[in-house]
């Protein structure tokens, strides 16, 4: 007896650079996993049946770099460069954050992500116990790391990050995995990064950090340390543990060889990178070198939305434009970045990111009746270039339905919106000379 059976779904299969849909198939789920995919499976074999007639079934989208609770700061720092964004707006405002704010801001972000078909997120923030609680409530899958910086409290902050990782590893029925969260080489000294590497090795943990986001960061690293941020992070030993590195818009040719040799997993967040004029991760070049690249949303204070279809669309358009080549990042490859490759980036290859027997049942059903999706000559193109987050109809994680007919089942949507609106006012107060860190620290 299956727990849940999805019938009449067009099921996305990505093979290499191409993708196609298995038409009108059934997908059976038992114990949170995909138990069978076949043209027909008798509804009598399942406790619950979902008819997906007129819907596309795709793997849950994977947001490989986010600061979800920054949903609280959506729109507070617009049309500014990164130094002002950090020092004049975000880091002074984050002094106001309570643990409860982080909880409600995370739930708001997870509601938005589920409504956009995102089932798994790599979150990198403060008060991570609250983020983990929100992940558990929402029913999502997550790779979580508590952020820390250099400063008088750096030893305590590192210890807190380790304790968080130990406390939550494998929790929420295995949906939560954890790592350490050094913010970046521009806010953490080489000695702190070196200690982080040692502790990560001892505890069998990976790390998640920001790396080589701007040309200025690379120039400052060369001036202060005589090496690029990538070479510095390699030399302190951080690449000896699984490393997830966000942005990486400015790797040198030598950096790319270092990253490929160390199997560093990269996350591009194209909307943030464009909006803050950081430069864009060279995704195609990295993939040609064998690097794993996922896509992320970053926080809503820079990205303004948690829409991963938008991220996949943006990176495909950007790379085609930048390289003056319409052939690159074809449909299947662009969609793979938001699914299969994101899973690989988070150490979840073989677990999620594809609709295959034995994988976790992280499934999203997308309706295709709307005018902006007609006629559907090429459903893969429809998905990448025409579908909107609001076309997502049903979201399943580990076999549990989190949204059905666009009704959230695990999150009280209105309650979360009311809480966040109440808390929004105090978030934007800026007191003189108090901020969580300084950009750049050195
Ligand atoms: Zn970030």
Boltz pocket constraint, residues with backbone or C-beta under 6 A from the ligand:
constraints:
  - pocket:
      binder: B
      contacts: [[A, 65], [A, 66], [A, 67], [A, 210], [A, 246], [A, 298], [A, 299]]
      max_distance: 6.0
